[in-house]
Amino acid sequence: MRHFGHIAPAARERLFLQEPCEFGPDSSARVLSAALGATLYSPATRPRLADDVIKQAGRGVVSMVLCLEDSIDDSEVAGAEENLVRQFADLDARGVEVPLLFIRVREPGQIADLVHRLGDTVRMLSGFVLPKFTEERGVPFMEALTNAEKACGRRLFAMPVLESPELLHLESRGETLQGIARTVDKYRDRVLALRLGVTDFCSAYGLRRAPDMTAYDVQIVGAVIADVVNVLGRADGTGFTITGPVWEYFRLQERMFKPQLRRSPFLEGRAEELRTALIEHDLDGLLREIELDRANGLLGKTCIHPSHVAPVHALSVVSHEEYSDAQDILRPERGGGGVMRSAYTNKMNEVKPHRAWAERTLLRAEVFGVARQDAGFVELLAAGLAE
């Protein structure tokens, strides 16, 4: 699979200076952690879950979480587990390519049980999402994952969710973060990414952000994100990929844009019309939050509605200007440091301080591609939404 792989090759060639790379479940953790993109969550109770997975893959989704936790009622868990086993068998029988699939469990014991019940279809499973992750809760989850991996003979990744009250509360945050750091470092090879449970953070204080506010506008949430990145997102080799928080609003329906997008991936000059429509339909806050995610060191995003996927992916593509700067900074002859004016003549590129940024940018370029100079966000979004 690849990002923007669902659009025609000719359209990709017009959009990209460097096309996104191909990757799959057996790719390196370095590539997969960067390539998660918009990870779409779906309740594991959905009766046509296999159809949903195939449909979303056809729309450009490359990672999905099938949820047994907060998205379903406590009384539905047993039925949802049975449904997962049936739906994996259905997907296997169809022999189709599926996104990276993860199961969000509630308790460590579910990991071994589900791996056993999935049988041979476990080869379609990339790993598990681990809720309310702390050192105390996390160690049993990671031990269960390690044992399940040995039992099935396949690599299984963990994506811990950082959402516990102990992490939010100021008096326990530092100790909780250090405990999480010890745990994920011990199991580093199995931790694909860390996910932020901002809805739970808000819940602890009875808060809910409005559609015109980002998570960073809620200062108590923004402070936690900053501390998580400070401890767990460092660029010195000790850090992990940390994904952006969920965006809760989805009044926008993709079909509203279909008549505008079918004529051409470049909208025939209608870019401003689409941009205005996006703002009118509550995506302005989402777009600002995606930009702030990246500015604060996060990559990818938790999504609970398909209409969020294309904007996340469009804003993840590396611009021609970013790519030019990153390449200049990382030229071998620049190894000794120094500073130079960017090729766009609008900023300075200082080799040593900007090196980590450049390396991260080139990794993003590898998995999301590099846009041509004349292809911006609106063109990429239009291509991502077009069928």
Contacts in CASP RR format, 6 or more apart in sequence:
PFRMAT RR
TARGET T0000
AUTHOR 0000-0000-0000
METHOD contacts of the structure
MODEL  1
MRHFGHIAPAARERLFLQEPCEFGPDSSARVLSAALGATLYSPATRPRLA
DDVIKQAGRGVVSMVLCLEDSIDDSEVAGAEENLVRQFADLDARGVEVPL
LFIRVREPGQIADLVHRLGDTVRMLSGFVLPKFTEERGVPFMEALTNAEK
ACGRRLFAMPVLESPELLHLESRGETLQGIARTVDKYRDRVLALRLGVTD
FCSAYGLRRAPDMTAYDVQIVGAVIADVVNVLGRADGTGFTITGPVWEYF
RLQERMFKPQLRRSPFLEGRAEELRTALIEHDLDGLLREIELDRANGLLG
KTCIHPSHVAPVHALSVVSHEEYSDAQDILRPERGGGGVMRSAYTNKMNE
VKPHRAWAERTLLRAEVFGVARQDAGFVELLAAGLAE
1 22 0 8 1.000
1 23 0 8 1.000
1 24 0 8 1.000
1 57 0 8 1.000
1 62 0 8 1.000
1 97 0 8 1.000
1 99 0 8 1.000
2 19 0 8 1.000
2 20 0 8 1.000
2 21 0 8 1.000
2 22 0 8 1.000
2 23 0 8 1.000
2 62 0 8 1.000
3 20 0 8 1.000
3 35 0 8 1.000
3 37 0 8 1.000
3 60 0 8 1.000
3 62 0 8 1.000
3 313 0 8 1.000
3 316 0 8 1.000
3 367 0 8 1.000
3 368 0 8 1.000
3 369 0 8 1.000
4 12 0 8 1.000
4 15 0 8 1.000
4 16 0 8 1.000
4 19 0 8 1.000
4 20 0 8 1.000
4 60 0 8 1.000
4 313 0 8 1.000
4 380 0 8 1.000
4 383 0 8 1.000
4 384 0 8 1.000
5 12 0 8 1.000
5 20 0 8 1.000
5 60 0 8 1.000
6 57 0 8 1.000
6 58 0 8 1.000
6 59 0 8 1.000
6 60 0 8 1.000
6 384 0 8 1.000
7 265 0 8 1.000
7 383 0 8 1.000
7 384 0 8 1.000
7 386 0 8 1.000
11 265 0 8 1.000
11 383 0 8 1.000
11 386 0 8 1.000
12 19 0 8 1.000
12 383 0 8 1.000
13 19 0 8 1.000
14 265 0 8 1.000
14 266 0 8 1.000
14 372 0 8 1.000
14 375 0 8 1.000
15 265 0 8 1.000
15 371 0 8 1.000
15 372 0 8 1.000
15 375 0 8 1.000
15 379 0 8 1.000
15 380 0 8 1.000
15 383 0 8 1.000
16 317 0 8 1.000
16 369 0 8 1.000
16 370 0 8 1.000
16 371 0 8 1.000
16 372 0 8 1.000
16 375 0 8 1.000
17 320 0 8 1.000
17 323 0 8 1.000
17 369 0 8 1.000
17 370 0 8 1.000
17 371 0 8 1.000
17 372 0 8 1.000
17 373 0 8 1.000
18 323 0 8 1.000
18 365 0 8 1.000
18 369 0 8 1.000
18 370 0 8 1.000
19 369 0 8 1.000
20 366 0 8 1.000
20 367 0 8 1.000
20 368 0 8 1.000
20 369 0 8 1.000
21 31 0 8 1.000
21 366 0 8 1.000
21 367 0 8 1.000
21 369 0 8 1.000
23 31 0 8 1.000
23 32 0 8 1.000
23 35 0 8 1.000
23 367 0 8 1.000
24 32 0 8 1.000
24 100 0 8 1.000
25 32 0 8 1.000
25 100 0 8 1.000
25 124 0 8 1.000
25 126 0 8 1.000
26 155 0 8 1.000
27 35 0 8 1.000
29 157 0 8 1.000
29 189 0 8 1.000
29 192 0 8 1.000
30 363 0 8 1.000
31 366 0 8 1.000
31 367 0 8 1.000
32 100 0 8 1.000
32 126 0 8 1.000
32 157 0 8 1.000
32 192 0 8 1.000
33 192 0 8 1.000
33 193 0 8 1.000
33 240 0 8 1.000
33 241 0 8 1.000
33 299 0 8 1.000
34 241 0 8 1.000
34 299 0 8 1.000
34 363 0 8 1.000
34 364 0 8 1.000
34 366 0 8 1.000
34 367 0 8 1.000
35 62 0 8 1.000
35 63 0 8 1.000
35 367 0 8 1.000
35 368 0 8 1.000
36 62 0 8 1.000
36 63 0 8 1.000
36 100 0 8 1.000
36 192 0 8 1.000
36 193 0 8 1.000
36 241 0 8 1.000
36 243 0 8 1.000
36 299 0 8 1.000
36 300 0 8 1.000
37 62 0 8 1.000
37 63 0 8 1.000
37 243 0 8 1.000
37 299 0 8 1.000
37 300 0 8 1.000
37 301 0 8 1.000
37 312 0 8 1.000
37 313 0 8 1.000
37 316 0 8 1.000
38 61 0 8 1.000
38 63 0 8 1.000
38 300 0 8 1.000
38 301 0 8 1.000
38 303 0 8 1.000
38 308 0 8 1.000
38 309 0 8 1.000
38 312 0 8 1.000
38 313 0 8 1.000
39 63 0 8 1.000
39 64 0 8 1.000
39 65 0 8 1.000
39 102 0 8 1.000
39 195 0 8 1.000
39 243 0 8 1.000
39 300 0 8 1.000
39 301 0 8 1.000
39 302 0 8 1.000
39 303 0 8 1.000
40 56 0 8 1.000
40 61 0 8 1.000
40 63 0 8 1.000
40 64 0 8 1.000
40 65 0 8 1.000
40 303 0 8 1.000
40 304 0 8 1.000
40 306 0 8 1.000
40 309 0 8 1.000
41 64 0 8 1.000
41 65 0 8 1.000
41 67 0 8 1.000
41 71 0 8 1.000
41 104 0 8 1.000
41 246 0 8 1.000
41 302 0 8 1.000
41 303 0 8 1.000
41 304 0 8 1.000
42 49 0 8 1.000
42 52 0 8 1.000
42 53 0 8 1.000
42 64 0 8 1.000
42 65 0 8 1.000
42 66 0 8 1.000
42 67 0 8 1.000
42 71 0 8 1.000
43 66 0 8 1.000
43 67 0 8 1.000
43 71 0 8 1.000
43 72 0 8 1.000
43 80 0 8 1.000
44 66 0 8 1.000
44 67 0 8 1.000
44 68 0 8 1.000
44 71 0 8 1.000
44 72 0 8 1.000
44 80 0 8 1.000
44 81 0 8 1.000
44 83 0 8 1.000
44 84 0 8 1.000
44 103 0 8 1.000
45 72 0 8 1.000
45 76 0 8 1.000
45 79 0 8 1.000
45 80 0 8 1.000
45 83 0 8 1.000
46 52 0 8 1.000
46 83 0 8 1.000
47 83 0 8 1.000
49 66 0 8 1.000
49 83 0 8 1.000
49 84 0 8 1.000
49 87 0 8 1.000
50 87 0 8 1.000
50 88 0 8 1.000
50 90 0 8 1.000
50 91 0 8 1.000
50 94 0 8 1.000
53 64 0 8 1.000
53 87 0 8 1.000
53 91 0 8 1.000
53 98 0 8 1.000
53 99 0 8 1.000
53 101 0 8 1.000
54 91 0 8 1.000
54 94 0 8 1.000
54 96 0 8 1.000
54 98 0 8 1.000
56 64 0 8 1.000
56 99 0 8 1.000
56 306 0 8 1.000
56 309 0 8 1.000
57 96 0 8 1.000
57 97 0 8 1.000
57 98 0 8 1.000
57 99 0 8 1.000
59 306 0 8 1.000
59 309 0 8 1.000
59 387 0 8 1.000
60 309 0 8 1.000
60 310 0 8 1.000
60 313 0 8 1.000
60 384 0 8 1.000
61 99 0 8 1.000
61 306 0 8 1.000
61 309 0 8 1.000
62 99 0 8 1.000
62 100 0 8 1.000
63 99 0 8 1.000
63 100 0 8 1.000
63 101 0 8 1.000
63 102 0 8 1.000
63 126 0 8 1.000
64 99 0 8 1.000
64 100 0 8 1.000
64 101 0 8 1.000
64 102 0 8 1.000
65 102 0 8 1.000
65 103 0 8 1.000
65 104 0 8 1.000
65 129 0 8 1.000
65 159 0 8 1.000
66 84 0 8 1.000
66 101 0 8 1.000
66 102 0 8 1.000
66 103 0 8 1.000
66 104 0 8 1.000
67 103 0 8 1.000
67 104 0 8 1.000
67 129 0 8 1.000
68 77 0 8 1.000
68 80 0 8 1.000
68 81 0 8 1.000
68 84 0 8 1.000
68 103 0 8 1.000
68 104 0 8 1.000
68 105 0 8 1.000
68 106 0 8 1.000
68 110 0 8 1.000
69 104 0 8 1.000
69 105 0 8 1.000
69 106 0 8 1.000
69 131 0 8 1.000
70 131 0 8 1.000
72 80 0 8 1.000
77 106 0 8 1.000
81 110 0 8 1.000
81 113 0 8 1.000
81 114 0 8 1.000
81 117 0 8 1.000
84 103 0 8 1.000
84 114 0 8 1.000
84 118 0 8 1.000
85 114 0 8 1.000
85 117 0 8 1.000
85 118 0 8 1.000
85 121 0 8 1.000
88 118 0 8 1.000
88 121 0 8 1.000
88 122 0 8 1.000
88 124 0 8 1.000
88 125 0 8 1.000
89 121 0 8 1.000
91 98 0 8 1.000
91 121 0 8 1.000
91 124 0 8 1.000
92 120 0 8 1.000
92 121 0 8 1.000
92 124 0 8 1.000
98 124 0 8 1.000
100 126 0 8 1.000
101 124 0 8 1.000
101 125 0 8 1.000
101 126 0 8 1.000
101 127 0 8 1.000
102 125 0 8 1.000
102 126 0 8 1.000
102 127 0 8 1.000
102 128 0 8 1.000
102 129 0 8 1.000
102 157 0 8 1.000
102 159 0 8 1.000
103 114 0 8 1.000
103 125 0 8 1.000
103 127 0 8 1.000
103 128 0 8 1.000
103 129 0 8 1.000
104 128 0 8 1.000
104 129 0 8 1.000
104 131 0 8 1.000
104 161 0 8 1.000
105 111 0 8 1.000
105 114 0 8 1.000
105 128 0 8 1.000
105 129 0 8 1.000
105 130 0 8 1.000
105 131 0 8 1.000
106 131 0 8 1.000
108 140 0 8 1.000
108 141 0 8 1.000
108 143 0 8 1.000
108 144 0 8 1.000
109 144 0 8 1.000
111 128 0 8 1.000
111 141 0 8 1.000
111 144 0 8 1.000
111 145 0 8 1.000
111 148 0 8 1.000
112 144 0 8 1.000
112 147 0 8 1.000
112 148 0 8 1.000
112 151 0 8 1.000
115 122 0 8 1.000
115 125 0 8 1.000
115 148 0 8 1.000
115 151 0 8 1.000
115 152 0 8 1.000
115 156 0 8 1.000
116 151 0 8 1.000
118 125 0 8 1.000
119 152 0 8 1.000
122 152 0 8 1.000
122 154 0 8 1.000
123 154 0 8 1.000
125 154 0 8 1.000
125 156 0 8 1.000
126 156 0 8 1.000
126 157 0 8 1.000
126 192 0 8 1.000
127 145 0 8 1.000
127 156 0 8 1.000
127 157 0 8 1.000
127 158 0 8 1.000
127 159 0 8 1.000
127 192 0 8 1.000
128 141 0 8 1.000
128 145 0 8 1.000
128 156 0 8 1.000
128 157 0 8 1.000
128 158 0 8 1.000
128 159 0 8 1.000
129 158 0 8 1.000
129 159 0 8 1.000
129 160 0 8 1.000
129 161 0 8 1.000
129 195 0 8 1.000
130 137 0 8 1.000
130 138 0 8 1.000
130 141 0 8 1.000
130 142 0 8 1.000
130 145 0 8 1.000
130 158 0 8 1.000
130 159 0 8 1.000
130 160 0 8 1.000
130 161 0 8 1.000
131 161 0 8 1.000
131 163 0 8 1.000
132 161 0 8 1.000
132 163 0 8 1.000
132 164 0 8 1.000
132 200 0 8 1.000
133 141 0 8 1.000
133 160 0 8 1.000
133 161 0 8 1.000
133 162 0 8 1.000
133 163 0 8 1.000
133 164 0 8 1.000
133 180 0 8 1.000
133 183 0 8 1.000
134 164 0 8 1.000
134 166 0 8 1.000
134 167 0 8 1.000
134 176 0 8 1.000
134 179 0 8 1.000
134 180 0 8 1.000
135 176 0 8 1.000
135 179 0 8 1.000
135 180 0 8 1.000
135 182 0 8 1.000
135 183 0 8 1.000
137 164 0 8 1.000
138 160 0 8 1.000
138 183 0 8 1.000
139 183 0 8 1.000
141 158 0 8 1.000
141 160 0 8 1.000
142 158 0 8 1.000
142 183 0 8 1.000
142 186 0 8 1.000
142 187 0 8 1.000
142 190 0 8 1.000
145 156 0 8 1.000
145 158 0 8 1.000
145 187 0 8 1.000
145 190 0 8 1.000
146 187 0 8 1.000
146 190 0 8 1.000
148 156 0 8 1.000
149 155 0 8 1.000
149 156 0 8 1.000
149 190 0 8 1.000
156 190 0 8 1.000
157 190 0 8 1.000
157 191 0 8 1.000
157 192 0 8 1.000
158 187 0 8 1.000
158 190 0 8 1.000
158 191 0 8 1.000
158 192 0 8 1.000
159 191 0 8 1.000
159 192 0 8 1.000
159 193 0 8 1.000
159 194 0 8 1.000
159 195 0 8 1.000
160 180 0 8 1.000
160 184 0 8 1.000
160 191 0 8 1.000
160 194 0 8 1.000
160 195 0 8 1.000
161 194 0 8 1.000
161 195 0 8 1.000
161 196 0 8 1.000
161 197 0 8 1.000
162 180 0 8 1.000
162 194 0 8 1.000
162 195 0 8 1.000
162 196 0 8 1.000
162 197 0 8 1.000
162 228 0 8 1.000
163 196 0 8 1.000
163 197 0 8 1.000
163 198 0 8 1.000
163 199 0 8 1.000
163 200 0 8 1.000
163 201 0 8 1.000
164 176 0 8 1.000
164 200 0 8 1.000
165 200 0 8 1.000
165 204 0 8 1.000
166 172 0 8 1.000
166 173 0 8 1.000
166 176 0 8 1.000
167 173 0 8 1.000
167 176 0 8 1.000
167 177 0 8 1.000
167 180 0 8 1.000
167 201 0 8 1.000
167 224 0 8 1.000
167 228 0 8 1.000
168 200 0 8 1.000
168 201 0 8 1.000
168 204 0 8 1.000
168 220 0 8 1.000
168 224 0 8 1.000
169 204 0 8 1.000
173 224 0 8 1.000
173 227 0 8 1.000
174 227 0 8 1.000
174 231 0 8 1.000
177 227 0 8 1.000
177 228 0 8 1.000
177 231 0 8 1.000
177 232 0 8 1.000
178 231 0 8 1.000
180 231 0 8 1.000
180 232 0 8 1.000
181 231 0 8 1.000
181 232 0 8 1.000
184 191 0 8 1.000
184 194 0 8 1.000
184 232 0 8 1.000
184 240 0 8 1.000
185 238 0 8 1.000
191 240 0 8 1.000
192 241 0 8 1.000
193 240 0 8 1.000
193 241 0 8 1.000
193 242 0 8 1.000
193 243 0 8 1.000
194 228 0 8 1.000
194 232 0 8 1.000
194 240 0 8 1.000
194 241 0 8 1.000
194 242 0 8 1.000
194 243 0 8 1.000
195 242 0 8 1.000
195 243 0 8 1.000
195 244 0 8 1.000
195 302 0 8 1.000
196 225 0 8 1.000
196 228 0 8 1.000
196 242 0 8 1.000
196 243 0 8 1.000
196 244 0 8 1.000
196 245 0 8 1.000
196 298 0 8 1.000
196 302 0 8 1.000
197 245 0 8 1.000
197 246 0 8 1.000
197 302 0 8 1.000
198 215 0 8 1.000
198 221 0 8 1.000
198 225 0 8 1.000
198 245 0 8 1.000
198 246 0 8 1.000
199 245 0 8 1.000
199 246 0 8 1.000
199 248 0 8 1.000
201 220 0 8 1.000
201 221 0 8 1.000
201 224 0 8 1.000
202 208 0 8 1.000
202 209 0 8 1.000
202 218 0 8 1.000
202 221 0 8 1.000
205 220 0 8 1.000
207 218 0 8 1.000
207 220 0 8 1.000
207 221 0 8 1.000
208 248 0 8 1.000
209 215 0 8 1.000
209 217 0 8 1.000
209 218 0 8 1.000
209 221 0 8 1.000
209 248 0 8 1.000
211 249 0 8 1.000
211 282 0 8 1.000
211 285 0 8 1.000
212 284 0 8 1.000
212 285 0 8 1.000
213 285 0 8 1.000
214 285 0 8 1.000
214 288 0 8 1.000
214 289 0 8 1.000
214 292 0 8 1.000
215 221 0 8 1.000
215 222 0 8 1.000
215 225 0 8 1.000
215 245 0 8 1.000
215 289 0 8 1.000
215 292 0 8 1.000
216 222 0 8 1.000
216 225 0 8 1.000
216 289 0 8 1.000
216 292 0 8 1.000
216 296 0 8 1.000
221 245 0 8 1.000
225 245 0 8 1.000
225 296 0 8 1.000
225 298 0 8 1.000
226 296 0 8 1.000
228 242 0 8 1.000
229 242 0 8 1.000
229 296 0 8 1.000
229 297 0 8 1.000
229 298 0 8 1.000
232 239 0 8 1.000
232 240 0 8 1.000
232 242 0 8 1.000
233 239 0 8 1.000
233 240 0 8 1.000
233 242 0 8 1.000
233 297 0 8 1.000
235 356 0 8 1.000
235 359 0 8 1.000
235 360 0 8 1.000
241 299 0 8 1.000
242 297 0 8 1.000
242 298 0 8 1.000
242 299 0 8 1.000
243 298 0 8 1.000
243 299 0 8 1.000
243 300 0 8 1.000
243 301 0 8 1.000
243 302 0 8 1.000
244 293 0 8 1.000
244 298 0 8 1.000
244 299 0 8 1.000
244 300 0 8 1.000
244 301 0 8 1.000
244 302 0 8 1.000
245 289 0 8 1.000
245 293 0 8 1.000
245 301 0 8 1.000
245 302 0 8 1.000
246 301 0 8 1.000
246 302 0 8 1.000
246 303 0 8 1.000
246 304 0 8 1.000
247 285 0 8 1.000
247 286 0 8 1.000
247 289 0 8 1.000
247 301 0 8 1.000
247 303 0 8 1.000
247 304 0 8 1.000
247 308 0 8 1.000
248 304 0 8 1.000
249 282 0 8 1.000
249 286 0 8 1.000
250 282 0 8 1.000
250 304 0 8 1.000
250 305 0 8 1.000
250 307 0 8 1.000
250 308 0 8 1.000
251 281 0 8 1.000
251 282 0 8 1.000
252 278 0 8 1.000
252 281 0 8 1.000
252 282 0 8 1.000
252 283 0 8 1.000
252 307 0 8 1.000
253 307 0 8 1.000
254 306 0 8 1.000
254 307 0 8 1.000
254 310 0 8 1.000
254 385 0 8 1.000
256 277 0 8 1.000
256 281 0 8 1.000
257 274 0 8 1.000
257 277 0 8 1.000
257 385 0 8 1.000
258 385 0 8 1.000
258 387 0 8 1.000
260 267 0 8 1.000
260 270 0 8 1.000
260 273 0 8 1.000
260 274 0 8 1.000
260 277 0 8 1.000
260 382 0 8 1.000
261 267 0 8 1.000
261 274 0 8 1.000
261 382 0 8 1.000
261 385 0 8 1.000
261 386 0 8 1.000
262 386 0 8 1.000
262 387 0 8 1.000
265 379 0 8 1.000
265 382 0 8 1.000
265 383 0 8 1.000
265 386 0 8 1.000
266 379 0 8 1.000
266 382 0 8 1.000
267 273 0 8 1.000
267 274 0 8 1.000
267 378 0 8 1.000
267 379 0 8 1.000
267 382 0 8 1.000
271 378 0 8 1.000
271 379 0 8 1.000
271 382 0 8 1.000
274 378 0 8 1.000
274 381 0 8 1.000
274 382 0 8 1.000
275 378 0 8 1.000
278 284 0 8 1.000
278 287 0 8 1.000
278 311 0 8 1.000
278 381 0 8 1.000
283 307 0 8 1.000
283 311 0 8 1.000
286 308 0 8 1.000
286 311 0 8 1.000
287 311 0 8 1.000
287 315 0 8 1.000
290 301 0 8 1.000
290 311 0 8 1.000
290 312 0 8 1.000
290 315 0 8 1.000
291 315 0 8 1.000
293 299 0 8 1.000
293 300 0 8 1.000
293 301 0 8 1.000
294 315 0 8 1.000
294 316 0 8 1.000
299 316 0 8 1.000
299 364 0 8 1.000
300 312 0 8 1.000
300 316 0 8 1.000
301 308 0 8 1.000
301 312 0 8 1.000
303 309 0 8 1.000
303 312 0 8 1.000
310 381 0 8 1.000
310 384 0 8 1.000
310 385 0 8 1.000
311 381 0 8 1.000
313 368 0 8 1.000
313 380 0 8 1.000
313 384 0 8 1.000
314 377 0 8 1.000
314 380 0 8 1.000
314 381 0 8 1.000
314 384 0 8 1.000
315 377 0 8 1.000
316 364 0 8 1.000
316 368 0 8 1.000
317 368 0 8 1.000
317 369 0 8 1.000
317 370 0 8 1.000
317 371 0 8 1.000
317 380 0 8 1.000
318 326 0 8 1.000
318 361 0 8 1.000
318 364 0 8 1.000
318 365 0 8 1.000
318 368 0 8 1.000
318 369 0 8 1.000
318 370 0 8 1.000
318 371 0 8 1.000
319 370 0 8 1.000
319 371 0 8 1.000
319 376 0 8 1.000
320 370 0 8 1.000
320 371 0 8 1.000
320 372 0 8 1.000
320 373 0 8 1.000
321 342 0 8 1.000
321 344 0 8 1.000
322 361 0 8 1.000
322 365 0 8 1.000
323 361 0 8 1.000
323 362 0 8 1.000
323 365 0 8 1.000
323 370 0 8 1.000
324 342 0 8 1.000
324 343 0 8 1.000
324 344 0 8 1.000
325 342 0 8 1.000
325 343 0 8 1.000
325 344 0 8 1.000
325 347 0 8 1.000
325 349 0 8 1.000
325 354 0 8 1.000
325 358 0 8 1.000
325 361 0 8 1.000
326 357 0 8 1.000
326 358 0 8 1.000
326 359 0 8 1.000
326 361 0 8 1.000
326 362 0 8 1.000
326 365 0 8 1.000
327 358 0 8 1.000
327 362 0 8 1.000
328 334 0 8 1.000
328 340 0 8 1.000
328 342 0 8 1.000
328 343 0 8 1.000
328 349 0 8 1.000
329 349 0 8 1.000
329 351 0 8 1.000
329 354 0 8 1.000
329 355 0 8 1.000
329 357 0 8 1.000
329 358 0 8 1.000
330 355 0 8 1.000
330 358 0 8 1.000
330 359 0 8 1.000
330 362 0 8 1.000
334 340 0 8 1.000
334 351 0 8 1.000
335 351 0 8 1.000
336 351 0 8 1.000
336 352 0 8 1.000
337 350 0 8 1.000
337 351 0 8 1.000
337 352 0 8 1.000
338 350 0 8 1.000
338 351 0 8 1.000
338 352 0 8 1.000
339 348 0 8 1.000
339 349 0 8 1.000
339 350 0 8 1.000
339 351 0 8 1.000
340 348 0 8 1.000
340 349 0 8 1.000
340 351 0 8 1.000
341 347 0 8 1.000
341 348 0 8 1.000
341 349 0 8 1.000
342 348 0 8 1.000
342 349 0 8 1.000
371 379 0 8 1.000
371 380 0 8 1.000
END
